[in-house]
């Protein structure tokens, strides 16, 4: 076997993976061998070495400035969460099932937070009994928590999720500013003061999350400036010191042509300035960066196998055994207004010369089932392996896997 080399980047960062000859290598395992090991295609493979390196790079930039939490919603695979848990300072969950995954990882409950605008009463009881921090999304939710505490004799740790009057510019998905289902409008926070006096309610902090998938360093810096200013104002209104201030994440990864990786040092430099400027208000406050996609997105690859090839009126079509039912976001049907191709390569011909234009589709009876539209590839044959990169976040669990009742994919941590 020939020596390993790094994958040549295409229109986004794929250089975290190695190659051996013409084979993609995932954490020292050639892709064809990995297929045999998994026992089927399609499957998702997550490279633990890439995840660890992502966390290491964040630690280098933000080690003395903020603690790092993993947002499980990005990828809740139990083995992956168990791997990440000891490498970060906390976990953030968005459902009772994710809460169970987080608790099973062995992390201390006081390092877990629970967000989401529609928590069920049973989920609230689970969180209160476990001792995790609930990010309260409304006055009614706070009242429900109080009733559970009264009836159960538990005390609840809470943080107030705030919907600010600003958003994260240039974000892929805005989750603050204007009218939102998320959080409590900033101007209404002070109205909660009487409820917060309840003897079994422990106010721990604030959660101010403004948007996701942002590649503009200056936009994130502006959001952080506004978050610190608002948090200082609210802590004065509530007349309390904050144990923690969760400033969310929003750190994006490049997927499409023209996108470049997020520049972290300016964000860290700005955060250092904010820590100094607000030293009086937040001298004992834990600042939390809550990241999901940035930790795991580039560590995942979706592998599917070619089962048919056809030409139709001058165009080449390659049909594979996976598709939008397994990887909705790569199909372009998970938030894209204008469809763009994820980075896709032939995993067993990774270094061969591109010689044809082809469209790669899945097996479903819908024209929406696209994995690559008119992309350049080497000569493709039946049995070749197609790799969709940047697939570690919002892939497996964000897809309609029962659509048309095709076989399910598998997830493996390599």
MONORCOR-V176048 format. One record per residue. N is the residue number from 1. RES is the residue in three letters. PHI is phi as a letter, one per 30 degrees, with the letter a starting at -180 (* if undefined). PSI is psi in radians with two decimals (* if undefined). D_LAST is the distance of its C-alpha to the last C-alpha in whole Angstrom. Layout:
{{N | RES | PHI | PSI | D_LAST} {N | RES | PHI | PSI | D_LAST}}
//
This chain:
{{1 | UNK | * | 2.39 | 20} {2 | UNK | d | 2.86 | 21} {3 | UNK | d | 2.65 | 20} {4 | UNK | d | 2.57 | 17} {5 | UNK | b | 2.81 | 18} {6 | UNK | d | 2.52 | 17} {7 | UNK | d | 2.37 | 18} {8 | UNK | d | 2.13 | 21} {9 | UNK | d | 2.51 | 21} {10 | UNK | c | -2.07 | 23} {11 | UNK | c | 0.10 | 25} {12 | UNK | a | 3.04 | 22} {13 | UNK | d | 1.98 | 19} {14 | UNK | b | 0.16 | 17} {15 | UNK | d | -0.06 | 17} {16 | UNK | d | -0.25 | 14} {17 | UNK | c | 2.61 | 12} {18 | UNK | c | 2.94 | 14} {19 | UNK | b | 2.72 | 15} {20 | UNK | b | 1.88 | 17} {21 | UNK | i | -2.14 | 20} {22 | UNK | c | 0.16 | 20} {23 | UNK | c | 2.38 | 16} {24 | UNK | d | 2.41 | 13} {25 | UNK | c | 2.21 | 11} {26 | UNK | c | 1.85 | 7} {27 | UNK | h | 0.94 | 6} {28 | UNK | i | 0.08 | 9} {29 | UNK | c | 2.03 | 8} {30 | UNK | e | 2.54 | 11} {31 | UNK | d | -0.65 | 11} {32 | UNK | d | -0.67 | 14} {33 | UNK | d | -0.67 | 12} {34 | UNK | d | -0.67 | 9} {35 | UNK | e | -0.78 | 12} {36 | UNK | d | -0.66 | 13} {37 | UNK | d | -0.70 | 11} {38 | UNK | d | -0.69 | 10} {39 | UNK | j | 0.04 | 14} {40 | UNK | a | 2.87 | 15} {41 | UNK | b | 2.66 | 16} {42 | UNK | d | 2.84 | 15} {43 | UNK | a | 2.77 | 12} {44 | UNK | c | 2.33 | 10} {45 | UNK | b | 2.27 | 7} {46 | UNK | c | 2.22 | 6} {47 | UNK | c | 1.94 | 5} {48 | UNK | d | -0.48 | 6} {49 | UNK | d | -0.61 | 8} {50 | UNK | d | -0.74 | 10} {51 | UNK | d | -0.81 | 11} {52 | UNK | d | -0.67 | 12} {53 | UNK | d | -0.67 | 14} {54 | UNK | e | -0.78 | 16} {55 | UNK | d | -0.70 | 17} {56 | UNK | d | -0.77 | 18} {57 | UNK | d | -0.67 | 20} {58 | UNK | d | -0.70 | 22} {59 | UNK | d | -0.71 | 23} {60 | UNK | d | -0.63 | 24} {61 | UNK | d | -0.69 | 26} {62 | UNK | c | 0.22 | 27} {63 | UNK | e | -0.77 | 27} {64 | UNK | c | 0.05 | 31} {65 | UNK | c | -0.60 | 31} {66 | UNK | a | 2.64 | 29} {67 | UNK | d | 2.68 | 26} {68 | UNK | c | 2.15 | 23} {69 | UNK | c | 2.57 | 22} {70 | UNK | c | 2.19 | 19} {71 | UNK | d | 1.85 | 21} {72 | UNK | d | -0.45 | 19} {73 | UNK | e | -0.45 | 20} {74 | UNK | d | -0.69 | 18} {75 | UNK | a | 1.82 | 15} {76 | UNK | c | 0.24 | 16} {77 | UNK | e | 2.22 | 13} {78 | UNK | e | -0.79 | 13} {79 | UNK | d | -0.64 | 10} {80 | UNK | d | -0.78 | 10} {81 | UNK | d | -0.71 | 13} {82 | UNK | d | -0.63 | 13} {83 | UNK | d | -0.73 | 11} {84 | UNK | d | -0.61 | 13} {85 | UNK | e | -0.86 | 16} {86 | UNK | d | -0.16 | 17} {87 | UNK | c | -0.21 | 17} {88 | UNK | b | 3.11 | 19} {89 | UNK | c | -0.17 | 23} {90 | UNK | a | 2.94 | 23} {91 | UNK | b | 2.53 | 21} {92 | UNK | b | 2.30 | 23} {93 | UNK | b | 2.83 | 24} {94 | UNK | b | 0.27 | 26} {95 | UNK | a | 2.90 | 26} {96 | UNK | d | -0.65 | 27} {97 | UNK | d | -0.75 | 24} {98 | UNK | d | -0.61 | 22} {99 | UNK | d | -0.74 | 24} {100 | UNK | d | -0.74 | 23} {101 | UNK | d | -0.76 | 19} {102 | UNK | d | -0.82 | 20} {103 | UNK | d | -0.65 | 23} {104 | UNK | d | -0.35 | 20} {105 | UNK | d | -0.25 | 18} {106 | UNK | j | -0.05 | 21} {107 | UNK | d | 2.63 | 22} {108 | UNK | d | 2.38 | 26} {109 | UNK | e | -0.53 | 27} {110 | UNK | d | 0.01 | 29} {111 | UNK | c | 0.25 | 26} {112 | UNK | c | 2.40 | 26} {113 | UNK | b | 2.70 | 28} {114 | UNK | b | 1.98 | 28} {115 | UNK | c | 2.92 | 29} {116 | UNK | k | 2.42 | 31} {117 | UNK | d | -0.12 | 34} {118 | UNK | b | 0.92 | 35} {119 | UNK | d | 2.33 | 33} {120 | UNK | d | 2.71 | 35} {121 | UNK | e | -0.68 | 37} {122 | UNK | d | -0.63 | 35} {123 | UNK | d | -0.71 | 32} {124 | UNK | d | -0.73 | 34} {125 | UNK | d | -0.73 | 35} {126 | UNK | e | -0.83 | 32} {127 | UNK | d | -0.73 | 31} {128 | UNK | d | -0.79 | 35} {129 | UNK | d | -0.58 | 34} {130 | UNK | d | -0.41 | 31} {131 | UNK | i | 0.31 | 33} {132 | UNK | d | 2.94 | 30} {133 | UNK | c | 2.21 | 32} {134 | UNK | c | 2.16 | 33} {135 | UNK | d | 1.81 | 33} {136 | UNK | d | 2.27 | 36} {137 | UNK | c | -0.15 | 37} {138 | UNK | a | 2.87 | 41} {139 | UNK | d | -0.68 | 44} {140 | UNK | d | -0.70 | 44} {141 | UNK | d | -0.68 | 40} {142 | UNK | d | -0.71 | 42} {143 | UNK | d | -0.67 | 45} {144 | UNK | d | -0.73 | 42} {145 | UNK | d | -0.73 | 40} {146 | UNK | d | -0.73 | 44} {147 | UNK | d | -0.70 | 45} {148 | UNK | d | -0.72 | 42} {149 | UNK | d | -0.74 | 43} {150 | UNK | d | -0.69 | 46} {151 | UNK | d | -0.42 | 46} {152 | UNK | c | -0.28 | 43} {153 | UNK | i | 0.31 | 44} {154 | UNK | c | 2.77 | 41} {155 | UNK | c | 2.62 | 41} {156 | UNK | c | 2.33 | 38} {157 | UNK | c | 2.20 | 36} {158 | UNK | b | 2.76 | 36} {159 | UNK | b | 2.66 | 36} {160 | UNK | c | 2.10 | 38} {161 | UNK | d | 2.16 | 36} {162 | UNK | c | 2.31 | 38} {163 | UNK | c | 1.78 | 39} {164 | UNK | d | 3.04 | 40} {165 | UNK | c | 0.38 | 43} {166 | UNK | b | 2.84 | 40} {167 | UNK | b | -3.12 | 37} {168 | UNK | c | 1.87 | 34} {169 | UNK | d | 2.54 | 36} {170 | UNK | i | 0.42 | 34} {171 | UNK | d | 2.66 | 31} {172 | UNK | d | -0.53 | 29} {173 | UNK | b | 2.02 | 30} {174 | UNK | d | 2.34 | 33} {175 | UNK | b | 0.42 | 33} {176 | UNK | a | 2.90 | 36} {177 | UNK | i | 2.44 | 40} {178 | UNK | i | -2.77 | 42} {179 | UNK | d | 2.23 | 42} {180 | UNK | b | 2.64 | 39} {181 | UNK | d | -0.15 | 38} {182 | UNK | c | 2.24 | 35} {183 | UNK | i | -3.12 | 37} {184 | UNK | c | 2.26 | 41} {185 | UNK | e | 2.38 | 43} {186 | UNK | e | -0.65 | 43} {187 | UNK | d | -0.15 | 47} {188 | UNK | c | -0.05 | 47} {189 | UNK | d | -0.77 | 45} {190 | UNK | d | -0.46 | 48} {191 | UNK | d | -0.29 | 50} {192 | UNK | d | -0.10 | 47} {193 | UNK | e | -0.78 | 49} {194 | UNK | d | -0.68 | 51} {195 | UNK | d | -0.56 | 48} {196 | UNK | d | -0.15 | 46} {197 | UNK | d | -0.10 | 49} {198 | UNK | e | 2.36 | 48} {199 | UNK | d | -0.34 | 48} {200 | UNK | c | 0.26 | 44} {201 | UNK | c | 2.08 | 42} {202 | UNK | c | 1.84 | 41} {203 | UNK | d | 2.04 | 40} {204 | UNK | c | -0.54 | 37} {205 | UNK | l | -2.82 | 37} {206 | UNK | b | 2.58 | 36} {207 | UNK | b | 1.99 | 33} {208 | UNK | b | 1.72 | 34} {209 | UNK | c | 2.22 | 32} {210 | UNK | c | -0.37 | 33} {211 | UNK | l | 2.99 | 30} {212 | UNK | b | 2.96 | 27} {213 | UNK | h | 1.04 | 25} {214 | UNK | c | 2.29 | 28} {215 | UNK | c | 0.14 | 28} {216 | UNK | c | 1.87 | 31} {217 | UNK | e | -0.72 | 31} {218 | UNK | d | -0.56 | 35} {219 | UNK | d | -0.73 | 35} {220 | UNK | d | -0.68 | 32} {221 | UNK | d | -0.75 | 35} {222 | UNK | d | -0.71 | 38} {223 | UNK | d | -0.76 | 36} {224 | UNK | d | -0.71 | 35} {225 | UNK | e | -0.83 | 39} {226 | UNK | d | -0.65 | 40} {227 | UNK | d | -0.80 | 38} {228 | UNK | d | -0.74 | 39} {229 | UNK | d | -0.79 | 43} {230 | UNK | d | -0.74 | 42} {231 | UNK | d | -0.70 | 41} {232 | UNK | d | -0.71 | 44} {233 | UNK | d | -0.77 | 46} {234 | UNK | d | -0.66 | 45} {235 | UNK | d | -0.56 | 44} {236 | UNK | d | -0.75 | 48} {237 | UNK | d | -0.68 | 49} {238 | UNK | d | -0.17 | 47} {239 | UNK | h | 0.89 | 49} {240 | UNK | b | 2.72 | 46} {241 | UNK | c | 2.64 | 43} {242 | UNK | c | 2.22 | 39} {243 | UNK | d | -0.65 | 37} {244 | UNK | b | 2.73 | 34} {245 | UNK | b | 1.91 | 34} {246 | UNK | d | 1.95 | 31} {247 | UNK | c | 0.24 | 31} {248 | UNK | i | -2.71 | 28} {249 | UNK | b | -1.70 | 26} {250 | UNK | i | -0.04 | 26} {251 | UNK | d | 2.14 | 24} {252 | UNK | c | 2.94 | 23} {253 | UNK | b | 2.62 | 21} {254 | UNK | d | 2.35 | 23} {255 | UNK | c | -0.65 | 22} {256 | UNK | b | 2.89 | 25} {257 | UNK | e | 2.39 | 28} {258 | UNK | i | -0.19 | 30} {259 | UNK | d | 2.47 | 27} {260 | UNK | b | 2.70 | 26} {261 | UNK | e | 2.63 | 24} {262 | UNK | d | 2.38 | 26} {263 | UNK | d | 1.83 | 28} {264 | UNK | d | -0.69 | 27} {265 | UNK | e | -0.74 | 30} {266 | UNK | d | -0.58 | 33} {267 | UNK | d | -0.75 | 31} {268 | UNK | d | -0.74 | 31} {269 | UNK | d | -0.75 | 34} {270 | UNK | d | -0.67 | 36} {271 | UNK | d | -0.63 | 34} {272 | UNK | d | -0.71 | 36} {273 | UNK | d | -0.69 | 39} {274 | UNK | d | -0.72 | 39} {275 | UNK | e | -0.68 | 38} {276 | UNK | d | -0.76 | 41} {277 | UNK | d | -0.57 | 43} {278 | UNK | c | 0.48 | 42} {279 | UNK | e | -0.69 | 42} {280 | UNK | d | -0.80 | 45} {281 | UNK | d | -0.60 | 44} {282 | UNK | b | 0.61 | 40} {283 | UNK | d | -0.55 | 41} {284 | UNK | c | 0.23 | 39} {285 | UNK | c | 2.26 | 37} {286 | UNK | d | 2.14 | 33} {287 | UNK | c | 2.25 | 32} {288 | UNK | c | 2.23 | 28} {289 | UNK | c | 2.09 | 26} {290 | UNK | c | 1.87 | 24} {291 | UNK | b | 2.48 | 21} {292 | UNK | b | -1.31 | 19} {293 | UNK | e | -0.67 | 18} {294 | UNK | d | -0.46 | 18} {295 | UNK | d | -0.61 | 16} {296 | UNK | b | -0.27 | 13} {297 | UNK | e | -0.82 | 15} {298 | UNK | d | -0.05 | 14} {299 | UNK | c | -0.11 | 10} {300 | UNK | c | 2.49 | 10} {301 | UNK | b | 2.33 | 11} {302 | UNK | c | 2.14 | 13} {303 | UNK | c | 2.23 | 13} {304 | UNK | b | 2.75 | 17} {305 | UNK | c | 2.50 | 19} {306 | UNK | d | 2.20 | 23} {307 | UNK | c | -0.24 | 25} {308 | UNK | a | 2.67 | 29} {309 | UNK | b | 2.37 | 30} {310 | UNK | b | 2.77 | 34} {311 | UNK | c | 2.35 | 36} {312 | UNK | b | 1.90 | 38} {313 | UNK | h | 0.88 | 41} {314 | UNK | i | 0.00 | 40} {315 | UNK | c | 2.54 | 36} {316 | UNK | c | 2.23 | 33} {317 | UNK | c | 2.30 | 31} {318 | UNK | c | 2.13 | 28} {319 | UNK | c | 2.29 | 27} {320 | UNK | c | 2.98 | 23} {321 | UNK | d | 0.14 | 22} {322 | UNK | b | 2.98 | 20} {323 | UNK | a | -2.58 | 22} {324 | UNK | d | -0.44 | 23} {325 | UNK | d | -0.36 | 23} {326 | UNK | c | -0.52 | 19} {327 | UNK | b | 1.28 | 19} {328 | UNK | d | -0.70 | 23} {329 | UNK | d | -0.66 | 22} {330 | UNK | d | -0.43 | 22} {331 | UNK | d | -0.23 | 25} {332 | UNK | j | 0.09 | 27} {333 | UNK | c | 0.42 | 28} {334 | UNK | b | 1.11 | 26} {335 | UNK | j | -0.17 | 29} {336 | UNK | d | 2.32 | 30} {337 | UNK | d | -0.82 | 33} {338 | UNK | c | 2.13 | 33} {339 | UNK | d | 2.33 | 30} {340 | UNK | b | 2.63 | 28} {341 | UNK | d | 2.30 | 25} {342 | UNK | d | 2.86 | 22} {343 | UNK | d | 2.10 | 20} {344 | UNK | b | 2.37 | 20} {345 | UNK | b | 2.83 | 20} {346 | UNK | d | 1.92 | 20} {347 | UNK | d | -0.44 | 16} {348 | UNK | c | 0.12 | 18} {349 | UNK | b | 0.72 | 21} {350 | UNK | d | -0.52 | 19} {351 | UNK | c | 0.15 | 22} {352 | UNK | d | 2.71 | 25} {353 | UNK | d | 2.35 | 28} {354 | UNK | d | 2.20 | 28} {355 | UNK | b | -0.04 | 31} {356 | UNK | b | 2.70 | 32} {357 | UNK | c | 2.29 | 32} {358 | UNK | b | 2.74 | 30} {359 | UNK | c | 2.25 | 29} {360 | UNK | c | 2.16 | 26} {361 | UNK | b | 2.80 | 27} {362 | UNK | d | -2.99 | 25} {363 | UNK | c | 0.08 | 27} {364 | UNK | d | 2.71 | 29} {365 | UNK | d | 1.05 | 32} {366 | UNK | a | 2.43 | 33} {367 | UNK | d | -0.14 | 33} {368 | UNK | d | -0.20 | 31} {369 | UNK | d | 1.31 | 28} {370 | UNK | c | 2.39 | 27} {371 | UNK | c | -0.43 | 23} {372 | UNK | a | 2.27 | 25} {373 | UNK | c | 1.99 | 29} {374 | UNK | h | 0.94 | 31} {375 | UNK | c | 2.83 | 28} {376 | UNK | c | 2.30 | 28} {377 | UNK | b | 2.86 | 26} {378 | UNK | d | 3.05 | 27} {379 | UNK | d | 2.19 | 29} {380 | UNK | c | 2.45 | 26} {381 | UNK | b | 2.78 | 27} {382 | UNK | e | 2.34 | 26} {383 | UNK | j | -0.24 | 23} {384 | UNK | d | 2.74 | 21} {385 | UNK | c | 2.23 | 18} {386 | UNK | c | 2.27 | 18} {387 | UNK | c | 2.20 | 15} {388 | UNK | c | 1.99 | 16} {389 | UNK | d | 3.10 | 15} {390 | UNK | h | 0.72 | 16} {391 | UNK | c | 0.32 | 14} {392 | UNK | d | -0.20 | 12} {393 | UNK | b | 2.45 | 16} {394 | UNK | h | 0.80 | 18} {395 | UNK | c | -1.43 | 17} {396 | UNK | e | -0.94 | 16} {397 | UNK | d | -0.22 | 19} {398 | UNK | c | 0.18 | 21} {399 | UNK | c | 2.62 | 22} {400 | UNK | d | 1.31 | 24} {401 | UNK | d | -0.31 | 22} {402 | UNK | c | 0.02 | 26} {403 | UNK | d | 2.11 | 28} {404 | UNK | i | 0.14 | 29} {405 | UNK | i | 0.58 | 28} {406 | UNK | d | 2.88 | 25} {407 | UNK | e | 2.65 | 22} {408 | UNK | d | 2.61 | 19} {409 | UNK | d | 2.98 | 16} {410 | UNK | c | 2.65 | 13} {411 | UNK | c | 2.39 | 10} {412 | UNK | b | 2.51 | 6} {413 | UNK | c | 2.07 | 4} {414 | UNK | c | * | 0}}
//
